[in-house]
């Protein structure tokens, strides 16, 4: 979920009910003010809620599911399989799936780096 804040969020935040927020893609932006003063600084980022144990696998699942629902994911897999089996000759079925696998790899690496930093900080 795209989120905005006036303060830089922590990458991982305890909610207090046993869940956590995982905030990623954090970037500082400027928002124009109505009174024509200097633009206000704010942070724009993606945020997902993590239920259960705070593990890289649970964070990864939450991030991937936020980006794409199960039906969209199965559609990518089915189109890829159709291409591999020769049922489809649409090369996009192959390249879309390869891009999805690359997205998973990059997300997995991002999550692990963030979780390692969080744990190293003693959280």
N, CA, C and O of each residue as an XYZ file, in Angstrom:
492
protein
N       0.848     -1.161      0.000
C       0.000      0.000      0.000
C       0.902      1.234      0.000
O       1.813      1.349      0.819
N       0.640      2.140     -0.914
C       1.419      3.378     -0.963
C       1.038      4.228      0.247
O      -0.140      4.419      0.548
N       2.060      4.729      0.929
C       1.863      5.485      2.160
C       2.705      6.759      2.115
O       3.740      6.816      1.452
N       2.238      7.770      2.830
C       2.963      9.035      2.934
C       3.114      9.381      4.416
O       2.251      9.060      5.233
N       4.228     10.042      4.747
C       4.475     10.442      6.124
C       5.321     11.710      6.142
O       6.115     11.953      5.233
N       5.141     12.508      7.183
C       5.976     13.695      7.364
C       7.323     13.344      7.983
O       8.257     14.146      7.959
N       7.414     12.131      8.540
C       8.642     11.665      9.196
C       9.120     10.395      8.509
O       8.316      9.575      8.065
N      10.433     10.243      8.425
C      10.971      9.042      7.793
C      10.607      7.820      8.618
O      10.916      7.766      9.809
N       9.954      6.836      8.005
C       9.548      5.647      8.754
C      10.714      4.681      8.931
O      11.659      4.673      8.143
N      10.630      3.877      9.970
C      11.573      2.779     10.118
C      11.225      1.737      9.063
O      10.075      1.648      8.632
N      12.193      0.964      8.654
C      11.931     -0.068      7.660
C      10.995     -1.134      8.227
O      10.089     -1.608      7.541
N      11.224     -1.501      9.479
C      10.352     -2.462     10.151
C       9.857     -1.818     11.432
O      10.649     -1.353     12.252
N       8.540     -1.794     11.599
C       7.920     -1.174     12.774
C       7.026     -2.175     13.489
O       6.197     -2.838     12.866
N       7.202     -2.278     14.811
C       6.306     -3.112     15.620
C       4.984     -2.379     15.758
O       4.956     -1.173     16.007
N       3.890     -3.109     15.597
C       2.576     -2.503     15.706
C       2.066     -2.575     17.139
O       1.353     -1.675     17.584
N       2.416     -3.622     17.865
C       1.983     -3.734     19.249
C       0.998     -4.864     19.474
O       0.730     -5.230     20.619
N       0.462     -5.415     18.419
C      -0.472     -6.538     18.540
C       0.152     -7.827     18.012
O      -0.555     -8.767     17.650
N       1.490     -7.860     17.971
C       2.196     -9.026     17.464
C       2.472     -8.961     15.971
O       3.077     -9.875     15.411
N       2.035     -7.889     15.325
C       2.294     -7.726     13.897
C       3.337     -6.634     13.692
O       3.700     -5.917     14.624
N       3.803     -6.524     12.471
C       4.795     -5.514     12.108
C       4.400     -4.890     10.775
O       3.667     -5.484      9.985
N       4.900     -3.685     10.546
C       4.827     -3.085      9.222
C       6.212     -3.187      8.612
O       7.219     -2.922      9.267
N       6.244     -3.574      7.349
C       7.478     -3.554      6.586
C       7.335     -2.430      5.573
O       6.470     -2.475      4.699
N       8.191     -1.422      5.695
C       8.150     -0.241      4.838
C       9.355     -0.283      3.903
O      10.492     -0.445      4.346
N       9.098     -0.139      2.625
C      10.198     -0.233      1.656
C       9.971      0.750      0.510
O       8.886      1.305      0.337
N      11.037      0.943     -0.262
C      10.957      1.911     -1.358
C      10.784      3.326     -0.825
O      10.128      4.157     -1.453
N      11.371      3.594      0.327
C      11.205      4.889      1.000
C      11.981      5.959      0.235
O      13.187      5.836      0.019
N      11.263      7.017     -0.174
C      11.946      8.134     -0.830
C      11.368      9.450     -0.322
O      10.170      9.584     -0.070
N      12.258     10.392     -0.186
C      11.851     11.723      0.276
C      11.361     12.524     -0.916
O      11.996     12.534     -1.970
N      10.245     13.188     -0.748
C       9.663     13.995     -1.820
C       9.281     15.363     -1.269
O       9.331     15.598     -0.062
N       8.905     16.241     -2.156
C       8.432     17.569     -1.758
C       6.978     17.713     -2.181
O       6.589     17.305     -3.275
N       6.199     18.291     -1.307
C       4.789     18.530     -1.584
C       4.552     20.029     -1.540
O       4.882     20.676     -0.547
N       3.980     20.597     -2.608
C       3.722     22.044     -2.603
C       2.728     22.411     -1.500
O       1.809     21.651     -1.193
N       2.929     23.562     -0.926
C       2.004     24.066      0.094
C       1.065     25.076     -0.535
O       1.419     25.748     -1.504
N      -0.110     25.179      0.010
C      -1.103     26.118     -0.509
C      -0.709     27.568     -0.253
O      -1.084     28.458     -1.017
N       0.047     27.810      0.820
C       0.406     29.179      1.187
C       1.650     29.687      0.446
O       2.187     30.740      0.788
N       2.103     28.945     -0.559
C       3.220     29.319     -1.426
C       4.554     29.457     -0.700
O       5.478     30.087     -1.214
N       4.659     28.876      0.484
C       5.945     28.828      1.179
C       6.775     27.714      0.548
O       6.389     27.104     -0.449
N       7.909     27.478      1.158
C       8.757     26.380      0.691
C       7.959     25.078      0.696
O       7.100     24.883      1.556
N       8.233     24.196     -0.248
C       7.504     22.926     -0.280
C       7.760     22.118      1.002
O       8.841     22.189      1.586
N       6.769     21.364      1.420
C       6.896     20.512      2.601
C       7.624     19.228      2.218
O       7.394     18.671      1.145
N       8.484     18.772      3.085
C       9.183     17.509      2.872
C       8.304     16.380      3.408
O       7.746     16.477      4.501
N       8.190     15.318      2.627
C       7.457     14.158      3.097
C       8.116     12.907      2.545
O       8.973     12.974      1.664
N       7.705     11.775      3.072
C       8.255     10.494      2.646
C       7.141      9.680      2.004
O       6.026      9.595      2.518
N       7.473      9.098      0.887
C       6.550      8.244      0.146
C       7.152      6.841      0.151
O       8.346      6.677     -0.098
N       6.330      5.827      0.434
C       6.850      4.465      0.503
C       5.715      3.449      0.409
O       4.534      3.786      0.494
N       6.115      2.210      0.231
C       5.183      1.087      0.233
C       5.217      0.461      1.621
O       6.268      0.399      2.258
N       4.068      0.002      2.080
C       3.976     -0.575      3.410
C       3.079     -1.807      3.375
O       1.993     -1.782      2.794
N       3.544     -2.880      4.002
C       2.732     -4.088      4.141
C       2.745     -4.529      5.595
O       3.730     -4.329      6.306
N       1.657     -5.125      6.027
C       1.559     -5.616      7.404
C       1.950     -7.080      7.418
O       1.495     -7.867      6.588
N       2.801     -7.439      8.373
C       3.300     -8.798      8.505
C       2.618     -9.449      9.691
O       2.736     -8.986     10.826
N       1.908    -10.522      9.418
C       1.243    -11.291     10.471
C       2.091    -12.512     10.783
O       2.727    -13.077      9.893
N       2.101    -12.914     12.034
C       2.893    -14.080     12.408
C       4.330    -13.696     12.680
O       4.654    -12.529     12.901
N       5.186    -14.705     12.658
C       6.602    -14.513     12.963
C       7.257    -13.610     11.920
O       6.961    -13.696     10.728
N       8.147    -12.749     12.391
C       8.857    -11.827     11.507
C      10.036    -12.567     10.877
O      11.134    -12.597     11.433
N       9.793    -13.157      9.717
C      10.828    -13.886      8.987
C      10.924    -13.310      7.583
O      10.001    -12.655      7.099
N      12.058    -13.565      6.938
C      12.239    -13.101      5.558
C      11.165    -13.709      4.666
O      10.649    -13.034      3.775
N      10.824    -14.957      4.889
C       9.802    -15.623      4.065
C       8.432    -14.956      4.225
O       7.739    -14.726      3.235
N       8.041    -14.647      5.458
C       6.746    -13.997      5.684
C       6.696    -12.584      5.105
O       5.673    -12.158      4.569
N       7.808    -11.866      5.218
C       7.862    -10.520      4.639
C       7.777    -10.612      3.122
O       7.023     -9.869      2.493
N       8.550    -11.524      2.533
C       8.547    -11.699      1.085
C       7.143    -12.032      0.585
O       6.682    -11.453     -0.398
N       6.472    -12.947      1.246
C       5.115    -13.320      0.837
C       4.183    -12.113      0.882
O       3.388    -11.910     -0.036
N       4.275    -11.322      1.930
C       3.394    -10.153      2.068
C       3.667     -9.124      0.970
O       2.733     -8.558      0.402
N       4.938     -8.885      0.675
C       5.293     -7.908     -0.364
C       4.809     -8.391     -1.731
O       4.200     -7.630     -2.483
N       5.077     -9.644     -2.045
C       4.679    -10.169     -3.350
C       3.164    -10.192     -3.508
O       2.648     -9.903     -4.587
N       2.453    -10.533     -2.443
C       0.988    -10.584     -2.519
C       0.391     -9.192     -2.634
O      -0.661     -9.014     -3.248
N       1.053     -8.212     -2.050
C       0.591     -6.827     -2.172
C       0.710     -6.355     -3.629
O      -0.134     -5.608     -4.122
N       1.744     -6.794     -4.285
C       1.994     -6.365     -5.662
C       1.105     -7.083     -6.676
O       0.724     -6.513     -7.698
N       0.781     -8.344     -6.375
C       0.085     -9.172     -7.369
C      -0.742    -10.213     -6.616
O      -0.224    -10.886     -5.725
N      -2.008    -10.350     -6.963
C      -2.826    -11.359     -6.271
C      -2.564    -12.755     -6.857
O      -1.866    -12.896     -7.861
N      -3.133    -13.778     -6.214
C      -2.865    -15.159     -6.625
C      -3.304    -15.429     -8.064
O      -2.632    -16.161     -8.792
N      -4.418    -14.847     -8.469
C      -4.914    -15.070     -9.831
C      -3.936    -14.514    -10.862
O      -3.688    -15.148    -11.887
N      -3.382    -13.337    -10.598
C      -2.402    -12.747    -11.523
C      -1.131    -13.590    -11.582
O      -0.546    -13.783    -12.647
N      -0.717    -14.086    -10.421
C       0.479    -14.917    -10.370
C       0.259    -16.223    -11.152
O       1.123    -16.639    -11.923
N      -0.881    -16.854    -10.952
C      -1.178    -18.103    -11.670
C      -1.290    -17.857    -13.176
O      -0.911    -18.716    -13.972
N      -1.799    -16.710    -13.563
C      -1.884    -16.375    -14.979
C      -0.486    -16.306    -15.599
O      -0.272    -16.800    -16.706
N       0.466    -15.693    -14.885
C       1.850    -15.636    -15.372
C       2.421    -17.038    -15.544
O       3.046    -17.344    -16.560
N       2.201    -17.888    -14.541
C       2.725    -19.257    -14.584
C       2.077    -20.041    -15.725
O       2.767    -20.729    -16.476
N       0.761    -19.938    -15.854
C       0.059    -20.678    -16.907
C       0.473    -20.216    -18.300
O       0.652    -21.039    -19.197
N       0.625    -18.910    -18.488
C       1.052    -18.410    -19.799
C       2.475    -18.872    -20.111
O       2.786    -19.212    -21.253
N       3.344    -18.884    -19.086
C       4.718    -19.369    -19.267
C       4.706    -20.849    -19.657
O       5.379    -21.253    -20.605
N       3.940    -21.647    -18.920
C       3.863    -23.079    -19.222
C       3.322    -23.319    -20.637
O       3.795    -24.209    -21.343
N       2.346    -22.534    -21.036
C       1.806    -22.660    -22.392
C       2.882    -22.374    -23.433
O       2.945    -23.042    -24.465
N       3.720    -21.394    -23.165
C       4.798    -21.062    -24.088
C       5.828    -22.196    -24.137
O       6.252    -22.611    -25.215
N       6.225    -22.692    -22.960
C       7.230    -23.757    -22.888
C       6.736    -25.031    -23.582
O       7.516    -25.730    -24.228
N       5.447    -25.327    -23.449
C       4.880    -26.536    -24.061
C       4.529    -26.361    -25.538
O       4.080    -27.302    -26.192
N       4.736    -25.162    -26.052
C       4.475    -24.919    -27.460
C       3.020    -24.609    -27.780
O       2.648    -24.537    -28.951
N       2.204    -24.427    -26.768
C       0.793    -24.099    -26.974
C       0.650    -22.644    -27.386
O      -0.211    -22.291    -28.192
N       1.508    -21.808    -26.820
C       1.513    -20.381    -27.145
C       2.820    -20.050    -27.859
O       3.871    -20.605    -27.537
N       2.748    -19.156    -28.816
C       3.970    -18.687    -29.464
C       4.247    -17.225    -29.132
O       5.064    -16.567    -29.777
N       3.549    -16.733    -28.113
C       3.707    -15.343    -27.677
C       4.929    -15.246    -26.763
O       4.893    -15.699    -25.618
N       5.996    -14.660    -27.271
C       7.241    -14.576    -26.508
C       7.083    -13.753    -25.224
O       7.875    -13.913    -24.295
N       6.093    -12.892    -25.160
C       5.829    -12.111    -23.941
C       5.478    -13.028    -22.775
O       5.725    -12.681    -21.620
N       4.902    -14.199    -23.068
C       4.585    -15.153    -21.998
C       5.857    -15.616    -21.294
O       5.855    -15.856    -20.087
N       6.925    -15.736    -22.046
C       8.228    -16.105    -21.487
C       8.871    -14.917    -20.783
O       9.292    -15.038    -19.632
N       8.954    -13.778    -21.449
C       9.659    -12.625    -20.875
C       8.937    -12.056    -19.654
O       9.585    -11.576    -18.725
N       7.608    -12.105    -19.646
C       6.865    -11.636    -18.466
C       7.177    -12.492    -17.254
O       7.339    -11.974    -16.148
N       7.262    -13.803    -17.456
C       7.552    -14.711    -16.339
C       8.999    -14.545    -15.870
O       9.272    -14.568    -14.669
N       9.915    -14.381    -16.808
C      11.308    -14.154    -16.426
C      11.436    -12.857    -15.624
O      12.184    -12.811    -14.648
N      10.728    -11.822    -16.016
C      10.748    -10.555    -15.277
C      10.170    -10.745    -13.875
O      10.664    -10.164    -12.909
N       9.135    -11.550    -13.773
C       8.532    -11.837    -12.464
C       9.534    -12.572    -11.559
O       9.660    -12.242    -10.379
N      10.237    -13.556    -12.103
C      11.238    -14.274    -11.311
C      12.376    -13.346    -10.879
O      12.890    -13.468     -9.767
N      12.762    -12.433    -11.745
C      13.791    -11.448    -11.394
C      13.291    -10.529    -10.277
O      14.043    -10.189     -9.363
N      12.019    -10.132    -10.357
C      11.414     -9.309     -9.300
C      11.443    -10.039     -7.961
O      11.743     -9.438     -6.930
N      11.133    -11.330     -7.975
C      11.167    -12.126     -6.741
C      12.584    -12.153     -6.176
O      12.784    -11.962     -4.976
N      13.565    -12.390     -7.043
C      14.965    -12.441     -6.597
C      15.395    -11.119     -5.963
O      15.992    -11.110     -4.886
N      15.095    -10.013     -6.624
C      15.485     -8.704     -6.094
C      14.752     -8.386     -4.791
O      15.338     -7.820     -3.868
N      13.497     -8.742     -4.722
C      12.717     -8.494     -3.506
C      13.247     -9.326     -2.354
O      13.358     -8.841     -1.228
N      13.572    -10.567     -2.631
C      14.125    -11.459     -1.607
C      15.421    -10.882     -1.040
O      15.633    -10.897      0.172
N      16.283    -10.376     -1.916
C      17.549     -9.781     -1.476
C      17.298     -8.524     -0.634
O      17.941     -8.329      0.397
N      16.368     -7.678     -1.074
C      16.032     -6.455     -0.335
C      15.508     -6.793      1.061
O      15.926     -6.198      2.054
N      14.601     -7.745      1.120
C      14.004     -8.139      2.398
C      15.069     -8.680      3.340
O      15.082     -8.335      4.522
N      15.955     -9.517      2.836
C      16.983    -10.106      3.702
C      17.924     -9.039      4.255
O      18.277     -9.079      5.433
N      18.333     -8.091      3.420
C      19.198     -6.995      3.881
C      18.488     -6.193      4.975
O      19.088     -5.887      6.006
N      17.228     -5.854      4.757
C      16.474     -5.066      5.732
C      16.252     -5.821      7.030
O      16.378     -5.244      8.111
N      15.923     -7.107      6.938
C      15.705     -7.910      8.143
C      17.008     -8.098      8.923
O      17.006     -8.039     10.152
N      18.113     -8.324      8.222
C      19.418     -8.453      8.885
C      19.764     -7.171      9.637
O      20.232     -7.231     10.774
N      19.542     -6.020      9.020
C      19.824     -4.727      9.678
C      18.945     -4.539     10.898
O      19.415     -4.074     11.937
N      17.687     -4.892     10.787
C      16.739     -4.788     11.912
C      17.190     -5.665     13.074
O      17.184     -5.231     14.226
N      17.577     -6.894     12.769
C      18.009     -7.828     13.819
C      19.352     -7.408     14.408
O      19.576     -7.578     15.607
N      20.242     -6.866     13.591
C      21.544     -6.411     14.084
C      21.380     -5.229     15.043
O      22.204     -5.027     15.935
N      20.325     -4.459     14.855
C      20.056     -3.309     15.722
C      19.441     -3.754     17.056
O      19.192     -2.937     17.943
N      19.203     -5.065     17.175
C      18.695     -5.591     18.439
C      17.200     -5.497     18.594
O      16.691     -5.542     19.714
N      16.505     -5.369     17.528
C      15.037     -5.281     17.597
C      14.432     -6.647     17.782
O      13.211     -6.775     17.863
